[in-house]
């Protein structure tokens, strides 16, 4: 992706502010699954260097509320309050990056409510944060501090028809067989158990290892990243995914995955 400099807008007002000096090493392969369930949503993930953060969202009375289940939503836990506002504050402080001089950070918005209605509300909200968001314009990508990717209930046809977007789409394994450009589906995520028969007992069979290798190579050849959910939080599981070249390793164990990744060469 093309990285562009930030200019104008509210970010430039804070250009002289000193960036953070105690920021952890950014881990581009670490994905905080259901991040909002941690004691400090977003901040716990960032404190461990995660570069991909997941938030489940429900549209309730025109508000984007973060929760796994509809009955657990709270009016104060909006996408803006928990994620977008603190991310923008951090980007301003760090002179245009979430981590000082760091890579882009993915905000994976997993839509739980109606795809079209939720995206319509989300599109309006994201426009207010355009100064820090990656922009998708007529097939071109202008990478910024935060890249929003829509998962779950996706308004794919509506999004694909837009000449300018502030979000991309999270695809599934079957999307590797389509001609959809990587600028529209930059990430492929899927349920491990639906793709593979092996369920982490014993060694990964040769045929399954080859299948995983082919999926990784196919995704990378198309310019897409790859992630699996429904994987156990164990170092031996992370090792299989790491060695295979899976781009984002899904976890609820922030400290455990951070320790694992920091002990291995980043690739």
Secondary structure, 3 states (H helix, E strand, C coil): CEECCCCCCHHHHHCCCCCCCCCCCCEEEEEECCHHHCCCCCHHHHHCCEEEEEEEEEEECCEEEECCCHHHCCCCCEHHHHHHHHHHHHHHHCCCCCCCCCCCEEEEEEECCCHHHHHHHHHHHHHCCCCCECEEECCEEEECCEEEEEEECCCHHHHHCCCEECCEEEECHHHHHCCCCCCCCCEEEEEHHHHCCCCCCCCCCHHHHHHHHHHHHHHHHCCCEEEEECCCCCHHHHHHHHHHCCCEEEECCHHHHHHHHHCCCCC
